[in-house]
Amino acid sequence: MSYKEELLGDYIDILSGFAFKTKDFVDNGVPIIKIKNISPPCVTLDDLTYVSNEVAEKQKKFMLSYDDVLIAMTGSHINQWTSVVGRVARVKYSDSTLLNQRVGKITIKANAEADINYIYYYLSQDAVKIKLAAKAGGAANQANISPAHIKGLSFPCPDLAIQKKIGNILKSYDDLIENNQKQIKLLEEAARRLYKEWFVDLHFPGYEDVEIVDGVPEGWTFGVLGDVAINSGKKEKKEKRDNYKYYLPIDCIPKKSLGYIQVNDVSLAKSSLIGFQKGDIIFGAMRPYFHKVVVARDKGLTRTTCFVLNAKDPSYWSYLAMLLFTKDTVDYATQISVGTTMPYVRWNDMRNMPVIIPDLEIAERFNKQIQPIIDNIASLSEQVILLQQARDRLSPKLMSGEIEV
């Protein structure tokens, strides 16, 4: 069976965000949610801009709540893999935040027989984003849609009870995804704490019986990053891209997470390509302050905007991975970056970062502790991808009536 088509604007309203002024921005206060924070499936709280409590108090209308549905109304649209305009995400935090301009909040009209979960999953489909992009004005790298464009979409509109069933089925996938992502965060925090305990606080196993010699535990040495790390990436030609599973440019790498979910099709890999292998550590060298450091879980391509690194000695692999993931390393890379508009760090500079090198036994013991954690993070990340793919395959079939509920 198929469902009747209705005009979306008969069922939803869209609140466009407030145009906060530069003079309103402060170092701390109430965060405002911009287009860059619309990172499906959730709104992120990375790289925030703030306004004062006084300014926020005057704009209560734009305060966001848990589970709100937001849509980006400006952004690039080169293809369905990299599109920003039309991205939809939900608020999954309880902190106070405000809606910024060019981001819209979707709400159900009073007395309209529509389910917000159903509407969210309808708008989340790639086919719908492509429809919206076709309506957009401006260049492909800065497309714009309006609330009227969104409301002008027609959508399959079954009875409210069926909408709720479909919404709940699809939401069950997102609940599993959210649970996996929470587990990833807990694992990353455990790895960070262990690294700090062993190599910052120097409370490694047996530290009580080890003397400090010239500022380091006996058997440890002072060195530089290049003593433990090699630049393991392989320059690759576009013609060889089909030998790799996917394309992972810096834009796809998440901030402050060892695992990654978003990847691009290898057909999008065009130039300045670097091949990586499972176990390589990918470090975002352009604008390093974004803290983009992940561990490759299989064979792929990135670009020269990233370092592809690995340990000279496998025994030091976990130590190197967590060293690169620390804020201190990211801060060091930021300080030695060159360029102004798009600062980047050079490997010949980065390799000279001073480090403490533990003895082989401690490095191997750390490996045994951390390797399973990072493997688990990779496994959970892959499960998230599979869940997303299953949800996205199911969604149009449920909404078209091909699968009855």
Secondary structure as the mmCIF struct_conf table of DSSP 4:
data_model
#
loop_
_struct_conf.conf_type_id
_struct_conf.id
_struct_conf.beg_label_comp_id
_struct_conf.beg_label_asym_id
_struct_conf.beg_label_seq_id
_struct_conf.end_label_comp_id
_struct_conf.end_label_asym_id
_struct_conf.end_label_seq_id
HELX_LH_PP_P HELX_LH_PP_P1 TYR A 3 LYS A 4
STRN STRN1 GLU A 5 LEU A 7
HELX_RH_3T_P HELX_RH_3T_P1 LEU A 8 ASP A 10
TURN_TY1_P TURN_TY1_P1 TYR A 11 TYR A 11
STRN STRN2 ILE A 12 SER A 16
HELX_LH_PP_P HELX_LH_PP_P2 GLY A 17 GLY A 17
STRN STRN3 PHE A 18 PHE A 18
HELX_RH_3T_P HELX_RH_3T_P2 THR A 22 ASP A 24
STRN STRN4 PHE A 25 VAL A 26
BEND BEND1 ASP A 27 GLY A 29
STRN STRN5 VAL A 30 ILE A 33
HELX_RH_3T_P HELX_RH_3T_P3 ILE A 35 ASN A 37
STRN STRN6 ILE A 38 SER A 39
TURN_TY1_P TURN_TY1_P2 PRO A 40 PRO A 41
STRN STRN7 CYS A 42 VAL A 43
BEND BEND2 ASP A 46 ASP A 47
STRN STRN8 THR A 49 VAL A 51
HELX_RH_AL_P HELX_RH_AL_P1 ASN A 53 LYS A 58
TURN_TY1_P TURN_TY1_P3 GLN A 59 GLN A 59
HELX_RH_3T_P HELX_RH_3T_P4 LYS A 60 PHE A 62
STRN STRN9 MET A 63 MET A 63
TURN_TY1_P TURN_TY1_P4 TYR A 66 ASP A 67
STRN STRN10 VAL A 69 ALA A 72
STRN STRN11 THR A 74 GLY A 75
BEND BEND3 ILE A 78 ASN A 79
TURN_TY1_P TURN_TY1_P5 GLN A 80 THR A 82
TURN_TY1_P TURN_TY1_P6 VAL A 85 GLY A 86
STRN STRN12 VAL A 88 ARG A 90
BEND BEND4 ASP A 95 ASP A 95
STRN STRN13 LEU A 98 LEU A 99
STRN STRN14 ASN A 100 ASN A 100
TURN_TY1_P TURN_TY1_P7 GLN A 101 ARG A 102
STRN STRN15 VAL A 103 ILE A 108
HELX_LH_PP_P HELX_LH_PP_P3 LYS A 109 LYS A 109
TURN_TY1_P TURN_TY1_P8 ALA A 110 ASN A 111
HELX_RH_AL_P HELX_RH_AL_P2 ILE A 116 SER A 124
BEND BEND5 GLN A 125 GLN A 125
HELX_RH_AL_P HELX_RH_AL_P3 ASP A 126 LYS A 135
STRN STRN16 GLY A 137 GLY A 137
BEND BEND6 GLY A 138 GLY A 138
HELX_RH_3T_P HELX_RH_3T_P5 ALA A 140 GLN A 142
STRN STRN17 ALA A 143 ASN A 144
HELX_RH_AL_P HELX_RH_AL_P4 PRO A 147 LYS A 151
TURN_TY1_P TURN_TY1_P9 GLY A 152 GLY A 152
STRN STRN18 SER A 154 PRO A 156
HELX_RH_AL_P HELX_RH_AL_P5 LEU A 160 TYR A 195
HELX_RH_PI_P HELX_RH_PI_P1 LYS A 196 VAL A 200
BEND BEND7 ASP A 201 ASP A 201
TURN_TY1_P TURN_TY1_P10 PRO A 205 GLY A 206
HELX_RH_3T_P HELX_RH_3T_P6 TYR A 207 ASP A 209
STRN STRN19 ILE A 212 VAL A 213
TURN_TY1_P TURN_TY1_P11 ASP A 214 GLY A 215
STRN STRN20 VAL A 216 PRO A 217
TURN_TY1_P TURN_TY1_P12 GLU A 218 GLY A 219
STRN STRN21 THR A 221 VAL A 224
HELX_RH_AL_P HELX_RH_AL_P6 LEU A 225 VAL A 228
STRN STRN22 ALA A 229 ASN A 231
STRN STRN23 LYS A 234 GLU A 236
HELX_RH_3T_P HELX_RH_3T_P7 LYS A 238 ASN A 243
BEND BEND8 TYR A 244 LYS A 245
STRN STRN24 TYR A 247 TYR A 247
HELX_RH_3T_P HELX_RH_3T_P8 ILE A 250 CYS A 252
BEND BEND9 ILE A 253 ILE A 253
HELX_LH_PP_P HELX_LH_PP_P4 PRO A 254 PRO A 254
TURN_TY1_P TURN_TY1_P13 LYS A 255 LYS A 256
BEND BEND10 LEU A 258 LEU A 258
STRN STRN25 ASN A 264 ASN A 264
HELX_RH_3T_P HELX_RH_3T_P9 VAL A 266 LEU A 268
BEND BEND11 SER A 271 SER A 272
STRN STRN26 LEU A 273 PHE A 276
TURN_TY1_P TURN_TY1_P14 LYS A 278 GLY A 279
STRN STRN27 ILE A 281 GLY A 284
STRN STRN28 MET A 286 MET A 286
BEND BEND12 ARG A 287 ARG A 287
HELX_RH_3T_P HELX_RH_3T_P10 PRO A 288 PHE A 290
STRN STRN29 VAL A 293 VAL A 295
BEND BEND13 ASP A 298 ASP A 298
STRN STRN30 GLY A 300 ARG A 303
TURN_TY1_P TURN_TY1_P15 THR A 304 THR A 305
STRN STRN31 CYS A 306 ALA A 311
BEND BEND14 LYS A 312 ASP A 313
HELX_RH_3T_P HELX_RH_3T_P11 PRO A 314 TYR A 316
HELX_RH_AL_P HELX_RH_AL_P7 TRP A 317 PHE A 325
BEND BEND15 THR A 326 THR A 326
HELX_RH_AL_P HELX_RH_AL_P8 LYS A 327 GLN A 335
TURN_TY1_P TURN_TY1_P16 ILE A 336 ILE A 336
STRN STRN32 VAL A 338 VAL A 338
BEND BEND16 THR A 340 MET A 342
STRN STRN33 TYR A 344 TYR A 344
HELX_RH_AL_P HELX_RH_AL_P9 TRP A 347 MET A 350
TURN_TY1_P TURN_TY1_P17 ARG A 351 ASN A 352
STRN STRN34 PRO A 354 ILE A 357
HELX_RH_AL_P HELX_RH_AL_P10 LEU A 360 SER A 400
TURN_TY1_P TURN_TY1_P18 GLY A 401 GLY A 401
BEND BEND17 GLU A 402 ILE A 403
#
